[in-house]
C-alpha cells in the first residue's frame, strides 16, 4: 500500500524520560521512526539479536556508546549498528536531538537489556 506519511499523522509514543517517537513505517521486515531526545536524555544500554539499525541525525549532536566505544555523530551524519552490538544513544548536548532510526527487521520483540 502506497501512502504519504508525516509526523502529524504518524503514531506517536513517549519512551524513556520525555523522549518522543513517531512511527513512519512498521512491519515485520522494516521499521522507520523519527525520534527526539531532550537535552540530557538517553536510552538504556541494549542490543538486538536480529535487527540491524541505521541512525541518521537531523538536528543536534548524538553520543553513541557501541560495544564500549564512544562515538559522536553530528547533523547530516549517520551510524550503522550491527545485530548483537550493545549500544545506546544519548543527548549530551544543550539542544534537542532529532534523528531517524531505520531497523531491519523491526526491533519489535528483539530488544535485550
Long-range contacts (C-beta under 8 A, 24 or more apart in sequence): 7-34, 10-34, 15-43, 16-41, 16-42, 16-43, 16-44, 17-41, 19-43, 26-106, 26-108, 27-106, 28-105, 28-106, 28-108, 29-104, 29-105, 29-106, 30-102, 30-103, 30-104, 30-105, 30-106, 31-101, 31-102, 31-103, 31-104, 31-105, 31-106, 31-107, 31-108, 32-100, 32-101, 32-102, 32-103, 33-100, 33-101, 33-103, 34-98, 34-99, 34-100, 35-98, 35-99, 35-100, 35-101, 36-96, 36-97, 36-98, 37-89, 37-90, 37-91, 37-96, 37-97, 38-91, 38-96, 38-97, 39-91, 39-93, 39-94, 39-95, 39-96, 39-97, 40-91, 40-92, 41-90, 41-91, 41-97, 42-88, 42-89, 42-90, 42-91, 43-88, 43-89, 43-90, 44-88, 44-113, 45-86, 45-87, 45-88, 45-113, 46-86, 46-87, 46-88, 46-111, 46-112, 46-113, 47-83, 47-84, 47-85, 47-86, 47-87, 47-112, 48-83, 48-84, 48-103, 48-107, 48-110, 48-111, 48-112, 49-83, 49-84, 49-110, 49-112, 50-83, 50-105, 50-110, 51-83, 51-103, 51-104, 51-105, 51-106, 51-107, 51-110, 52-80, 52-81, 52-82, 52-83, 52-103, 52-104, 53-80, 53-81, 53-101, 53-102, 53-103, 53-104, 53-107, 54-78, 54-79, 54-80, 54-81, 54-101, 54-102, 55-79, 55-81, 55-89, 55-99, 55-100, 55-101, 56-99, 56-100, 56-101, 56-102, 57-97, 57-98, 57-99, 58-98, 58-99, 58-100, 59-95, 59-96, 59-97, 59-98, 59-99, 60-91, 60-93, 60-95, 60-96, 60-97, 60-98, 60-99, 61-91, 61-92, 61-93, 61-95, 61-97, 62-89, 62-90, 62-91, 62-97, 62-99, 63-89, 63-90, 63-91, 63-92, 64-88, 64-89, 64-90, 65-90
